[in-house]
Amino acid sequence: MEYNPAVFTTADRKFKKMEFITKAGSLQPQAEDAVLYLLPANAQPGADQTAALLFASLDKGETFAAAQTVSVGKLRPVAVCRPAGLERADLEKAAAEAAAWAQRQASVAVDFSALDETAAALAAEVFVLAFGAAVYRFDRFKKEAKPAKLQNAAFYAPEHAAAVQTALTAAEAALYGINLCKDLGNTAPNVCTPQYLADTARAKAEKFGATAKILGKDYIREHMGAFWSVAKGSVQEPFLIELRWTGAADPEAAPVVLVGKGITFDSGGISLKPGEAMDEMKYDMCGAAGVIGAFAAAAKARLPINLVAIVPTCENMPDAGASKPGDIVTAMNGTTIEILNTDAEGRLILCDALTYAAQFKPAALIDAATLTGACIIALGHVASGLMANNQDLADRLLAASRKSGDKLWQLPLFPEYKEQLKSNFADLQNIGGRPAGTITAAAFLSHFTENHPWAHLDIAGTAWKSGKEKGATGRPVPLLLQFLRDWA
C-alpha cells in the first residue's frame, strides 16, 4: 500500500518557545528583570545585599527564598537557591522550587558563579529541564491559551561559560524530545491516530536530517500476523514507522535500535476494559512517543551514533472483525500465538516489530511500552521496569537512569517464567496469568529477541500522570537520550 499523508498537519505546536542563553560576563543585577542565585551551603554571597539577606534567612532544610527589591525605580524580584548538595537529585529538588518562582517572571538571570565547572554544567542541564517543565502547557484544544510568563533565561558562569553552553545545548535537545513526547501523548486520540503519529514521526525525522520509511496496511497484513491481529479491529489503518539516523563515523556500524509501542487508543478489544478512566488509554502510545522523542532529540543534538527507531502503531478496538479470545495467529518469525486476552495486545504488535528490527543487526535493541498494569502494582509511579537478556546492556541502562534521574528498576527474567506462556494449541499464549505479569510479558517478547542484546522498558507507571495533574510526563526520553549519549 502506498503511504498517504493525513489531513492533519505536523507543524510545530503554536507556543512561545523559551530561549536559553549563556553569558560569559559577570552578572549585573540592576540590569536584569529578575535574578536567581544558585549558592551551595558553604558559598559566600556576592555583592547583592538582598541575595545575602535571603541566603542568611534560610533555615536548616530550606532550599529557596525570594523577595522583591527596588532597583532603578521598579521592583526587581531576587531569589536564592541553596540545594542540599550538588548531586543531581539535590539540584532537581531545588530547581523545581526555583522554576515555580521563575515561571512568573518574564525573564530570569541565573548566576552560577559560585559553582565549579562540573557543578555549573550539571546545574545548567537540570535548570533548563526544570524551567522547561514549568512553562510547558498543552493548550492546543483550548479557545484561550494561558502561556507561562517566562520567555527567556540567561545563565551566568564567567569562568565556565563553555561547559555551561555545552550542557545547555544538550539540555535544549532533551527538552525538545520531552516536549514532543508530551505533546503526542496529550493529543486527543481522535486526532493522534496512527496516521497522525506516522506523519509527525516523518516530519520530525526529516526536520533534523534523518530519514523515514512508512509501511502500511498491506505490508502488515501480509507479513506481520500478530500486529495485524490487533490492527484489523479498527477503521484506522495501521502503520509501521521506521526512522534512521546515521551519525557515526562508520555508516555501516551496527546501530542502536529503539522500538516503541504505538497503540493510539486501547479499548481492550473484545476483552473490553472497564469504562472508568478509559480516556487515559490514549496514553497507550507513550512508548512510541518516547522513542520518537528520543530519536528527534538525538538527531537534533547530532549524536555520533547510528540509530534506528521502529514504531508499530494502530488502535485496539472491538470491531466485528476484531480478534477473539482463542484465536491463533502467526507472528512474523513464524511463531504461532494463542490469543487468550485481546487486552494483552501490546506484546502482539511489539513481537513483530522486534522481529522486523533484526534486519538491522542491532548492537543493542531496546523496546519501550506501557505494557502491564502489573508494573504499576510492583513499582508504582516512580520507577520504570527493566528486563533484559543481556546484563551489560541492562547495566548501561541503569547507569543512564542514575545520570538522568529517570528512575529504572531491574526485574528478573529467569527461564522458568516462560513456562507460564505454554499453550496447548500454539507455540505461545499471549498471557501467563496474574503471577509476575510484568515479567511474563517480557518473557513473551524475549522469544523474539534471542539473537540480539535486548532490553525491555515497561513504562506503564511512569509515562503519564492521572488526576488533577493528568498528562504525559515525557518519560522515558531522558533515560533513552542519556543512554544514547553514553553509547556514542
Residue pairs with C-beta under 8 A, 6 or more apart in sequence:
1 216
1 217
1 218
1 219
2 216
3 198
3 214
3 215
3 216
3 239
5 199
6 193
6 195
6 196
6 198
6 199
8 191
8 195
8 196
8 199
9 199
10 196
10 199
10 200
10 202
10 203
10 204
13 140
13 183
14 140
15 137
15 139
15 145
15 147
16 147
16 148
16 151
18 131
18 132
18 135
18 150
18 151
18 152
18 153
19 151
19 152
19 153
20 128
20 131
20 152
20 153
20 154
20 155
20 168
20 171
20 172
21 152
21 153
21 154
21 155
21 168
22 124
22 154
22 155
22 157
22 161
22 164
22 165
22 168
23 109
23 154
23 155
23 156
23 157
23 158
23 161
24 158
24 161
25 156
25 158
26 113
26 156
26 158
27 35
27 109
27 111
27 113
27 156
29 35
29 48
29 51
29 71
29 76
29 78
29 109
30 71
30 72
30 76
32 76
32 107
32 108
32 109
32 154
33 76
33 77
33 105
33 106
33 107
33 108
33 109
34 76
34 77
34 78
34 79
34 102
34 105
34 106
34 107
34 108
34 109
35 48
35 51
35 76
35 77
35 78
35 79
35 108
35 109
35 111
36 78
36 79
36 80
36 81
36 98
36 101
36 102
36 108
36 109
36 110
36 111
37 45
37 46
37 48
37 51
37 55
37 78
37 79
37 80
37 81
37 110
37 111
37 114
38 81
38 83
38 94
38 110
38 111
38 112
38 114
38 115
38 123
38 127
39 45
39 51
39 55
39 80
39 81
39 82
39 114
40 82
40 83
40 86
40 114
40 115
40 119
41 82
41 84
43 55
43 114
44 114
45 51
45 52
45 55
45 56
45 80
46 52
46 111
46 113
46 114
48 78
50 67
50 69
50 78
51 78
51 80
53 67
54 65
54 66
54 67
54 78
54 79
54 80
55 65
55 80
55 82
57 65
58 64
58 65
58 80
58 82
61 84
62 82
63 81
63 82
63 83
63 84
63 93
63 94
63 97
64 79
64 80
64 81
64 82
64 94
64 97
64 98
64 101
65 79
65 80
66 77
66 78
66 79
66 80
66 101
67 77
67 78
67 79
68 75
68 76
68 77
68 78
69 75
69 76
69 78
70 76
77 101
77 105
79 98
79 101
79 102
81 94
81 95
81 97
81 98
82 94
83 90
83 91
83 93
83 94
84 90
84 93
84 94
86 115
86 119
86 122
86 123
88 122
88 126
88 403
88 405
89 405
91 122
91 123
91 126
91 127
92 126
92 130
92 405
95 123
95 126
95 127
95 129
95 130
95 131
96 130
96 134
98 127
98 130
99 127
99 130
99 131
99 133
99 134
100 134
102 108
102 131
102 134
102 150
102 153
103 131
103 134
103 135
103 148
103 149
103 150
104 149
104 150
105 149
105 150
106 149
106 150
106 151
107 150
107 151
107 152
107 153
107 154
108 131
108 150
108 152
108 153
108 154
109 153
109 154
109 156
110 127
110 153
110 154
110 155
110 156
111 156
112 119
112 120
112 123
112 124
112 155
112 156
112 157
112 160
112 164
113 156
113 157
113 158
113 159
115 123
115 157
115 160
116 160
117 159
117 160
117 163
118 163
120 157
120 160
120 163
120 164
120 167
121 160
121 163
121 164
121 166
121 167
122 167
124 155
124 157
124 164
124 167
124 168
124 171
125 167
125 168
125 170
125 171
125 174
127 153
127 155
128 153
128 167
128 168
128 171
128 172
128 175
129 171
129 174
129 175
129 178
129 478
131 150
131 153
132 175
132 178
132 179
133 178
133 474
134 148
134 150
135 147
135 148
135 150
136 179
136 182
137 145
137 146
137 147
137 148
138 182
138 183
138 186
138 471
139 145
139 146
139 147
140 183
140 187
141 188
155 164
155 168
157 163
157 164
169 301
170 301
170 485
173 297
173 298
173 300
173 301
173 481
174 297
174 477
174 478
174 481
176 296
176 297
176 300
177 293
177 294
177 295
177 296
177 297
177 298
177 300
177 474
177 477
177 481
178 293
178 297
178 474
178 477
178 478
179 293
179 474
180 204
180 289
180 292
180 293
180 296
180 297
181 286
181 289
181 290
181 292
181 293
181 294
181 472
181 474
181 475
181 477
182 289
182 471
182 472
182 473
182 474
183 472
184 192
184 197
184 200
184 285
184 286
184 288
184 289
184 292
184 293
184 472
185 282
185 283
185 285
185 286
185 289
185 463
185 464
185 471
185 472
186 471
186 472
187 196
187 282
188 282
189 264
189 265
189 281
189 282
189 315
192 264
192 282
192 285
193 236
193 264
193 315
194 236
194 237
194 238
194 239
194 262
194 264
194 313
194 314
194 315
195 236
195 237
195 239
196 264
197 239
197 241
197 262
197 264
197 285
197 288
197 292
197 311
197 313
198 214
198 239
198 241
198 313
200 292
201 212
201 214
201 241
201 243
201 292
201 309
201 311
202 212
202 214
202 241
204 292
204 295
204 296
205 211
205 212
205 243
205 244
205 245
205 295
205 296
205 299
206 212
207 296
208 245
208 296
208 299
208 300
208 302
209 245
209 299
210 243
210 244
210 245
210 295
210 299
211 243
211 244
212 241
212 242
212 243
212 244
213 241
213 242
213 243
213 244
214 239
214 240
214 241
214 242
215 239
215 240
215 242
216 237
216 238
216 239
217 231
217 237
217 238
219 240
220 227
220 228
220 231
220 238
220 239
220 240
221 228
221 232
223 332
223 352
224 240
224 312
224 331
224 332
224 352
224 356
225 329
225 330
225 331
225 332
225 352
226 329
226 330
226 331
226 332
226 337
226 348
226 349
226 351
226 352
227 238
227 240
227 312
227 314
227 332
227 348
227 349
227 352
227 353
228 238
228 329
229 323
229 327
229 329
229 339
229 348
230 238
230 263
230 269
230 314
230 316
230 323
230 342
230 345
230 348
230 349
231 237
231 238
231 314
231 315
231 349
232 319
232 321
232 322
232 323
233 269
233 270
233 315
233 316
233 317
233 318
233 319
233 321
233 322
233 323
234 314
234 315
234 316
234 317
234 319
235 317
235 319
236 264
236 314
236 315
237 314
238 312
238 313
238 314
239 312
239 313
239 314
240 310
240 311
240 312
240 313
240 353
240 356
241 262
241 288
241 292
241 309
241 310
241 311
241 312
241 313
242 308
242 309
242 310
243 292
243 295
243 308
243 309
243 310
243 311
244 255
244 307
244 308
244 309
245 295
245 298
245 299
245 303
245 305
245 306
245 307
245 308
246 306
247 298
247 299
247 302
247 303
247 304
247 305
247 306
247 307
247 488
248 304
248 305
248 306
248 488
249 304
251 306
253 306
253 363
254 306
254 360
254 361
254 362
254 363
255 305
255 306
255 307
255 308
255 360
255 362
255 363
256 305
256 306
256 307
256 308
256 362
256 363
256 364
256 365
256 366
256 484
256 487
257 307
257 308
257 309
257 310
257 357
257 360
257 362
257 364
257 365
257 366
258 291
258 294
258 295
258 307
258 308
258 309
258 310
258 366
258 367
258 368
258 480
259 291
259 309
259 310
259 311
259 312
259 350
259 353
259 354
259 357
259 365
259 366
259 367
259 368
260 285
260 287
260 288
260 289
260 290
260 291
260 292
260 309
260 310
260 311
260 367
260 368
260 369
261 284
261 285
261 287
261 288
261 312
261 346
261 349
261 350
261 367
261 368
261 369
261 370
261 371
262 285
262 287
262 288
262 311
262 312
262 313
262 314
262 349
263 281
263 284
263 285
263 313
263 314
263 315
263 316
263 345
263 346
263 349
264 282
264 284
264 285
264 313
264 314
264 315
265 281
265 282
265 284
265 315
265 316
265 317
266 273
266 281
266 284
266 315
266 316
266 343
266 345
266 346
267 273
267 278
267 281
267 315
267 316
267 317
267 318
268 316
268 318
268 342
268 343
269 316
269 317
269 318
269 322
269 323
269 342
269 343
269 345
270 318
270 322
270 323
270 324
270 325
270 342
271 325
271 341
271 342
271 343
272 318
272 343
273 281
273 343
277 466
280 464
280 466
280 470
283 370
283 463
283 464
283 472
284 316
284 346
284 370
285 313
286 370
286 459
286 463
286 464
286 472
287 346
287 367
287 368
287 369
287 370
287 371
287 457
287 459
287 463
288 311
288 313
289 463
289 472
290 368
290 459
290 463
290 474
290 475
290 476
290 477
290 480
291 309
291 310
291 311
291 368
291 480
292 309
292 311
293 474
293 477
294 309
294 476
294 477
294 480
294 481
294 484
295 307
295 309
297 477
297 481
298 305
298 307
298 481
298 484
299 307
301 481
301 485
303 484
303 485
303 488
304 488
305 484
305 487
305 488
307 484
308 357
308 360
308 362
310 353
310 356
310 357
311 353
312 349
312 350
312 352
312 353
314 349
316 342
316 343
316 345
318 342
322 342
323 329
323 339
323 342
324 339
324 342
325 339
325 340
325 341
325 342
326 338
326 339
326 340
327 338
327 339
328 336
328 337
328 338
328 339
328 425
328 426
329 336
329 337
329 339
329 348
330 336
330 337
331 337
331 351
331 352
331 355
331 448
332 351
332 352
332 355
332 356
333 351
333 355
333 448
335 351
335 427
335 428
335 447
335 448
336 426
336 427
336 428
337 348
337 351
337 423
337 426
337 427
337 428
337 429
337 430
338 423
338 425
338 426
338 428
338 429
338 430
339 348
339 429
339 430
340 429
340 430
340 431
341 430
341 431
344 430
344 431
344 441
346 369
346 370
346 371
346 441
347 371
347 430
347 441
347 444
347 445
348 430
350 367
350 369
350 371
350 445
351 444
351 445
351 447
351 448
352 448
353 367
354 365
354 367
354 445
354 448
354 449
354 454
355 448
357 365
357 452
358 451
358 452
361 452
362 452
362 453
363 453
364 393
364 396
364 452
364 453
364 454
364 455
364 487
365 449
365 452
365 453
365 454
365 455
366 393
366 397
366 454
366 455
366 456
366 457
366 480
366 483
367 445
367 454
367 455
367 456
367 457
368 457
368 459
368 476
368 480
369 456
369 457
369 458
369 459
369 460
370 458
370 459
370 460
370 463
371 438
371 441
371 442
371 456
371 458
371 460
372 437
372 438
372 441
372 458
372 460
373 437
373 460
374 434
374 436
374 437
374 438
374 441
375 384
375 385
375 437
375 438
375 458
375 460
375 461
376 460
376 461
378 385
378 411
378 438
379 385
379 409
379 461
380 461
381 461
381 462
381 465
382 407
382 461
382 462
383 407
383 408
383 409
383 461
383 462
384 406
384 407
384 408
384 409
384 457
384 458
384 459
384 461
384 462
384 475
384 476
384 479
385 408
385 409
385 411
385 438
385 456
385 457
385 458
385 459
386 394
386 397
386 398
386 408
386 409
386 410
386 411
386 455
386 456
386 457
386 458
387 410
387 411
387 412
387 413
387 438
387 439
387 442
387 446
387 455
387 456
387 458
388 394
388 397
388 410
388 413
388 453
388 454
388 455
388 456
389 413
389 446
389 449
389 450
389 453
389 454
389 455
390 453
390 454
390 455
392 453
393 453
393 454
393 455
394 410
394 455
396 483
396 486
396 487
397 408
397 455
397 457
397 479
397 483
398 408
398 410
399 486
400 406
400 479
400 480
400 482
400 483
400 486
401 407
401 408
401 479
401 482
403 482
403 486
404 478
404 479
404 481
404 482
405 478
406 475
406 476
406 477
406 478
406 479
406 482
407 462
408 457
408 479
411 438
411 439
411 442
412 439
413 439
413 442
413 443
413 446
417 432
417 436
417 439
417 440
417 443
418 443
418 446
418 447
420 432
420 433
420 435
420 436
420 440
420 443
421 428
421 429
421 431
421 432
421 440
421 443
421 444
421 447
422 428
422 429
423 429
428 444
428 447
430 444
431 437
431 440
432 440
432 441
432 443
432 444
433 440
438 458
441 458
442 456
442 458
445 454
445 456
446 454
446 456
457 476
457 479
459 475
459 476
462 473
462 475
462 476
463 472
463 473
463 475
463 476
464 470
464 471
464 472
464 473
465 471
465 473
